[in-house]
Amino acid sequence: MKPRSIALAGILIGLLWASSAAAAPAVLHFAADEPLLAQVLGEMEIDYVLSFDDADDPLWTFTHLGLLLTVIAYDETGSGQYESLLFYAGWAAESDIPLAAVNDWNADSRFGRAYIDEAGDPVIELDLLLSGGA
């Protein structure tokens, strides 16, 4: 599970870096919206599909380093402004993932969690909270 979790962490760091590098000088973001995510993903040359959930909140889905990822916006603070983003990655495992490996990852990770879904496949989720500025 480590290569996938490292890839997901790298993408999260890349998104944060690209958003700060794209807005020179340093700009604090207290919320994210569709144009900001489009800019960041575009600058990273990541093709994505934008869709909406049942609450009409945006979801960006893309593949990076062979990993299917979804970024889900929630905690709407204003029209189209979201103070929280959830990075979600799940995949079909070629063999059983030991629960000890999942627990080890959870013990060493802040703002993230790993678990085994209903189908027995690993999932990693990371939260990005923008309410204090990022």
Backbone hydrogen bonds in HBPLUS format (Angstrom, degrees):
<---DONOR---> <-ACCEPTOR-->    atom                        ^
c    i                          cat <-CA-CA->   ^        H-A-AA   ^      H-
h    n   atom  resd res      DA  || num        DHA   H-A  angle D-A-AA Bond
n    s   type  num  typ     dist DA aas  dist angle  dist       angle   num
A0005-SER N   A0001-MET O   3.08 MM   4  6.31 163.1  2.11 158.3 163.7     1
A0006-ILE N   A0002-LYS O   2.85 MM   4  5.97 157.9  1.90 158.8 164.8     2
A0007-ALA N   A0003-PRO O   2.96 MM   4  6.12 153.2  2.03 140.7 148.2     3
A0008-LEU N   A0004-ARG O   2.91 MM   4  6.18 158.7  1.96 150.0 155.3     4
A0009-ALA N   A0005-SER O   2.94 MM   4  6.11 161.7  1.98 145.9 151.0     5
A0010-GLY N   A0006-ILE O   2.86 MM   4  6.02 152.7  1.93 145.2 153.3     6
A0011-ILE N   A0007-ALA O   2.97 MM   4  6.22 150.8  2.06 147.2 154.4     7
A0012-LEU N   A0008-LEU O   3.04 MM   4  6.29 161.3  2.07 150.2 155.0     8
A0013-ILE N   A0009-ALA O   2.95 MM   4  6.20 163.9  1.98 151.1 155.2     9
A0014-GLY N   A0010-GLY O   2.84 MM   4  5.98 154.1  1.91 142.7 150.8    10
A0015-LEU N   A0011-ILE O   2.84 MM   4  6.09 153.9  1.91 151.6 157.8    11
A0016-LEU N   A0012-LEU O   3.05 MM   4  6.33 159.4  2.09 149.0 154.4    12
A0017-TRP N   A0013-ILE O   2.82 MM   4  6.01 164.9  1.84 154.1 158.7    13
A0018-ALA N   A0014-GLY O   2.80 MM   4  5.87 165.2  1.82 149.3 153.9    14
A0019-SER N   A0015-LEU O   3.02 MM   4  6.11 153.8  2.09 141.0 147.9    15
A0020-SER N   A0016-LEU O   3.08 MM   4  6.34 150.6  2.17 145.9 153.5    16
A0021-ALA N   A0017-TRP O   2.74 MM   4  5.89 160.0  1.78 155.3 162.0    17
A0022-ALA N   A0018-ALA O   2.82 MM   4  5.68 145.0  1.94 139.8 148.6    18
A0134-ALA N   A0029-HIS O   2.94 MM 105  5.25 138.1  2.12 130.0 142.6    19
A0032-ALA N   A0082-TYR O   2.71 MM  50  5.17 156.3  1.77 143.1 148.9    20
A0082-TYR N   A0032-ALA O   2.81 MM  50  5.17 159.7  1.85 148.2 155.3    21
A0037-LEU N   A0033-ASP O   3.13 MM   4  6.44 170.2  2.14 163.2 165.1    22
A0038-ALA N   A0034-GLU O   2.92 MM   4  6.03 158.8  1.96 154.4 161.1    23
A0039-GLN N   A0035-PRO O   2.91 MM   4  6.06 154.1  1.97 144.2 151.0    24
A0040-VAL N   A0036-LEU O   2.93 MM   4  6.20 167.0  1.95 155.8 158.6    25
A0041-LEU N   A0037-LEU O   2.92 MM   4  5.97 172.7  1.93 152.7 155.0    26
A0042-GLY N   A0038-ALA O   2.89 MM   4  5.79 150.7  1.97 138.1 147.5    27
A0043-GLU N   A0039-GLN O   2.89 MM   4  6.08 158.4  1.94 150.5 155.6    28
A0044-MET N   A0040-VAL O   3.08 MM   4  6.33 137.4  2.27 141.1 152.8    29
A0046-ILE N   A0041-LEU O   2.92 MM   5  5.24 174.3  1.93 155.2 155.1    30
A0045-GLU N   A0042-GLY O   2.89 MM   3  4.83 154.3  1.95 103.2 110.4    31
A0049-VAL N   A0061-THR O   2.83 MM  12  5.21 151.3  1.91 146.1 155.9    32
A0061-THR N   A0049-VAL O   2.96 MM  12  5.21 161.5  1.99 145.0 151.0    33
A0051-SER N   A0059-LEU O   2.93 MM   8  5.27 162.4  1.96 153.3 159.2    34
A0059-LEU N   A0051-SER O   2.83 MM   8  5.27 148.9  1.93 145.8 144.4    35
A0053-ASP N   A0057-ASP O   2.92 MM   4  5.50 158.2  1.97 152.9 157.2    36
A0056-ASP N   A0053-ASP O   2.92 MM   3  5.13 158.4  1.97 115.6 118.9    37
A0073-ALA N   A0058-PRO O   3.25 MM  15  5.89 176.7  2.25 170.2 169.2    38
A0060-TRP N   A0071-VAL O   2.90 MM  11  5.11 161.4  1.93 147.7 152.8    39
A0071-VAL N   A0060-TRP O   2.78 MM  11  5.11 159.0  1.83 149.5 156.8    40
A0062-PHE N   A0069-LEU O   2.96 MM   7  5.44 157.2  2.01 148.1 155.0    41
A0069-LEU N   A0062-PHE O   2.76 MM   7  5.44 177.2  1.76 173.8 174.7    42
A0064-HIS N   A0067-LEU O   2.97 MM   3  5.29 159.4  2.01 142.5 145.8    43
A0067-LEU N   A0064-HIS O   2.99 MM   3  5.29 159.0  2.03 111.3 118.1    44
A0070-THR N   A0088-TYR O   2.94 MM  18  5.13 152.1  2.01 147.7 154.5    45
A0088-TYR N   A0070-THR O   2.80 MM  18  5.13 162.1  1.83 157.5 163.1    46
A0072-ILE N   A0086-LEU O   2.80 MM  14  4.99 161.3  1.84 144.1 150.2    47
A0086-LEU N   A0072-ILE O   2.81 MM  14  4.99 156.7  1.86 142.9 151.1    48
A0074-TYR N   A0084-SER O   2.99 MM  10  5.34 165.2  2.01 148.3 147.6    49
A0084-SER N   A0074-TYR O   3.19 MM  10  5.34 137.7  2.38 169.8 158.2    50
A0083-GLU N   A0075-ASP O   3.04 MM   8  5.61 172.5  2.05 141.7 140.5    51
A0077-THR N   A0081-GLN O   2.78 MM   4  5.60 153.2  1.85 142.4 151.7    52
A0081-GLN N   A0078-GLY O   3.15 MM   3  5.06 169.5  2.17 111.9 115.2    53
A0130-LEU N   A0083-GLU O   2.73 MM  47  4.89 163.1  1.75 152.3 154.8    54
A0085-LEU N   A0128-LEU O   2.92 MM  43  5.13 154.5  1.99 145.0 153.1    55
A0128-LEU N   A0085-LEU O   2.84 MM  43  5.13 159.7  1.88 158.6 161.3    56
A0087-PHE N   A0126-LEU O   2.77 MM  39  5.04 172.8  1.77 160.3 162.0    57
A0126-LEU N   A0087-PHE O   2.87 MM  39  5.04 152.4  1.95 141.7 150.5    58
A0089-ALA N   A0124-ILE O   2.92 MM  35  5.33 150.0  2.01 158.5 166.3    59
A0124-ILE N   A0089-ALA O   2.79 MM  35  5.33 161.8  1.82 160.2 166.6    60
A0091-TRP N   A0122-PRO O   3.32 MM  31  6.24 155.7  2.38 167.0 172.3    61
A0101-ALA N   A0098-PRO O   2.97 MM   3  5.41 130.3  2.22 108.5 120.6    62
A0102-VAL N   A0098-PRO O   3.37 MM   4  6.85 153.5  2.44 148.2 155.2    63
A0103-ASN N   A0099-LEU O   2.89 MM   4  6.16 164.1  1.92 155.2 159.7    64
A0104-ASP N   A0100-ALA O   2.86 MM   4  6.02 152.7  1.93 144.2 151.7    65
A0105-TRP N   A0101-ALA O   3.08 MM   4  6.28 158.4  2.12 144.1 149.2    66
A0106-ASN N   A0102-VAL O   2.98 MM   4  6.28 163.9  2.01 152.4 156.9    67
A0107-ALA N   A0103-ASN O   2.90 MM   4  6.08 150.8  1.99 146.9 154.9    68
A0108-ASP N   A0104-ASP O   3.24 MM   4  6.45 137.5  2.44 142.2 151.6    69
A0108-ASP N   A0105-TRP O   3.18 MM   3  5.37 135.0  2.40 100.9 112.5    70
A0109-SER N   A0106-ASN O   3.44 MM   3  5.24 163.6  2.47  99.8 104.5    71
A0127-ASP N   A0111-PHE O   2.83 MM  16  5.50 165.9  1.85 168.1 172.9    72
A0113-ARG N   A0125-GLU O   2.82 MM  12  5.39 150.1  1.91 154.1 161.1    73
A0125-GLU N   A0113-ARG O   2.86 MM  12  5.39 163.4  1.89 161.4 166.6    74
A0115-TYR N   A0123-VAL O   3.02 MM   8  5.41 152.2  2.10 144.8 151.3    75
A0123-VAL N   A0115-TYR O   2.86 MM   8  5.41 140.7  2.01 163.9 170.9    76
A0117-ASP N   A0121-ASP O   2.80 MM   4  5.44 165.2  1.82 160.5 158.0    77
A0120-GLY N   A0117-ASP O   2.89 MM   3  5.27 162.5  1.92 116.8 121.9    78
A0133-GLY N   A0130-LEU O   2.78 MM   3  4.96 154.3  1.85 113.4 122.2    79
